[in-house]
Amino acid sequence: MTEDTEPSGGHRRKPSYRIKPTDVPIIKKRIRLGEFLNRIAADYDVNPGRIAEIKKGLRFASIPEQN
């Protein structure tokens, strides 16, 4: 059995990337420039909901956008 295989024969998915405060200024700039949230999310291997939370100011609200 490999590391990515569960005893039942299924596969465990590698955990998604966790957005770091250093990622947020770039993400906010991409949002402002009109990029689709799902494309930004795909670049970071996160759920688009995490990007939407940044857009709405629910997460990382105090971090400014990159110039």
SERO-4910 file (N, C-alpha, C, O; in steps of 0.05 Angstrom, whole numbers):
BEGIN
 pado doro    nc1    nc2    nc3   cac1   cac2   cac3    cc1    cc2    cc3    oc1    oc2    oc3
  Met    A     17    -23      0      0      0      0     18     25      0     37     26     15
  Thr    A     12     44    -17     28     68    -18     18     88      1     -2     85     14
  Glu    A     33    110      4     27    131     23      0    144     16    -14    153     34
  Asp    A     -7    146     -9    -31    159    -18    -55    140    -20    -77    148    -30
  Thr    A    -52    116    -11    -74     96    -13    -85     90     15    -70     85     33
  Glu    A   -111     91     17   -124     84     42   -128     54     44   -127     41     23
  Pro    A   -132     43     67   -136     14     70   -159      4     54   -159    -20     45
  Ser    A   -179     20     49   -203     12     34   -197     11      4   -214      3    -12
  Gly    A   -173     19     -4   -166     19    -33   -170     46    -46   -162     50    -69
  Gly    A   -182     66    -32   -186     92    -43   -160    109    -41   -140    100    -30
  His    A   -162    132    -52   -138    149    -52   -144    174    -36   -166    186    -38
  Arg    A   -125    183    -20   -127    208     -5   -117    230    -23    -96    227    -36
  Arg    A   -131    252    -23   -122    275    -39   -103    291    -22   -106    294      2
  Lys    A    -82    301    -35    -63    318    -21    -77    343    -12    -93    354    -27
  Pro    A    -73    352     12    -86    376     22    -81    401      4    -59    404     -7
  Ser    A   -101    418      1    -98    442    -14    -77    460     -1    -72    458     23
  Tyr    A    -67    478    -17    -48    498     -8    -63    517     11    -86    522      7
  Arg    A    -49    526     31    -61    546     49    -50    574     40    -26    578     39
  Ile    A    -68    592     35    -60    619     26    -46    632     49    -55    633     72
  Lys    A    -23    644     43     -6    657     63    -10    688     60    -17    697     38
  Pro    A     -5    702     81     -8    732     79      9    744     56      2    764     45
  Thr    A     31    731     50     48    741     28     36    738      1     44    751    -18
  Asp    A     16    719     -2      3    715    -27    -19    735    -32    -26    740    -55
  Val    A    -30    747    -11    -54    763    -13    -51    788    -30    -70    794    -45
  Pro    A    -30    804    -28    -28    828    -45    -31    821    -75    -43    836    -89
  Ile    A    -19    800    -83    -20    792   -111    -48    783   -118    -58    789   -140
  Ile    A    -60    767   -101    -87    758   -106   -106    782   -108   -123    782   -126
  Lys    A   -104    801    -90   -122    825    -91   -118    840   -116   -137    851   -128
  Lys    A    -93    842   -126    -88    857   -151   -101    842   -174   -114    854   -191
  Arg    A    -99    816   -175   -111    800   -196   -141    802   -196   -154    803   -217
  Ile    A   -153    803   -172   -182    807   -170   -189    834   -182   -208    836   -198
  Arg    A   -175    855   -174   -180    882   -184   -178    884   -215   -193    898   -228
  Leu    A   -159    869   -225   -155    869   -254   -176    853   -269   -176    853   -294
  Gly    A   -194    840   -255   -216    827   -267   -212    797   -274   -228    786   -288
  Glu    A   -191    785   -263   -187    757   -268   -209    741   -255   -219    748   -233
  Phe    A   -217    719   -267   -237    701   -256   -227    689   -230   -204    680   -229
  Leu    A   -244    688   -210   -236    677   -184   -227    648   -186   -209    639   -173
  Asn    A   -241    633   -203   -234    604   -206   -207    600   -218   -193    581   -212
  Arg    A   -198    619   -235   -171    616   -246   -150    623   -226   -129    610   -225
  Ile    A   -155    644   -210   -136    651   -189   -134    627   -169   -113    619   -161
  Ala    A   -158    616   -162   -158    593   -143   -143    570   -154   -128    556   -139
  Ala    A   -145    564   -180   -131    542   -192   -101    546   -190    -86    527   -186
  Asp    A    -92    570   -194    -63    576   -192    -52    570   -164    -28    563   -161
  Tyr    A    -69    573   -144    -60    568   -116    -70    541   -105    -65    535    -82
  Asp    A    -84    526   -121    -95    500   -113   -112    502    -88   -110    488    -69
  Val    A   -131    522    -89   -150    526    -68   -178    527    -79   -181    531   -103
  Asn    A   -198    525    -62   -225    527    -70   -231    557    -77   -221    575    -63
  Pro    A   -246    562    -99   -253    589   -106   -266    605    -83   -264    630    -83
  Gly    A   -279    591    -65   -291    605    -42   -270    619    -25   -276    640    -13
  Arg    A   -245    609    -24   -225    622     -8   -218    649    -21   -213    669     -7
  Ile    A   -217    650    -48   -211    674    -62   -234    694    -59   -230    718    -56
  Ala    A   -259    684    -60   -282    701    -56   -282    713    -28   -290    736    -25
  Glu    A   -273    698     -8   -271    709     19   -251    733     21   -256    752     35
  Ile    A   -229    730      6   -210    752      5   -223    776     -9   -220    799      0
  Lys    A   -237    771    -31   -250    793    -46   -270    808    -29   -272    832    -31
  Lys    A   -286    793    -13   -306    805      4   -295    818     29   -310    832     44
  Gly    A   -269    814     34   -257    825     58   -262    808     83   -257    818    106
  Leu    A   -270    784     80   -275    766    102   -249    754    113   -247    746    136
  Arg    A   -229    752     96   -203    742    103   -182    762     93   -184    773     72
  Phe    A   -161    766    110   -138    783    103   -147    812     95   -134    824     78
  Ala    A   -167    822    108   -177    849    101   -157    871    106   -157    891     92
  Ser    A   -139    867    125   -119    888    132    -95    888    114    -79    906    116
  Ile    A    -93    869     96    -70    867     78    -76    882     52    -96    876     39
  Pro    A    -60    902     45    -66    918     21    -58    903     -5    -43    884     -5
  Glu    A    -70    913    -26    -65    902    -53    -36    910    -61    -25    930    -52
  Gln    A    -25    894    -79      2    900    -90     -1    923   -110    -21    923   -125
  Asn    A     18    941   -111     18    963   -130     26    953   -158     26    969   -177
***
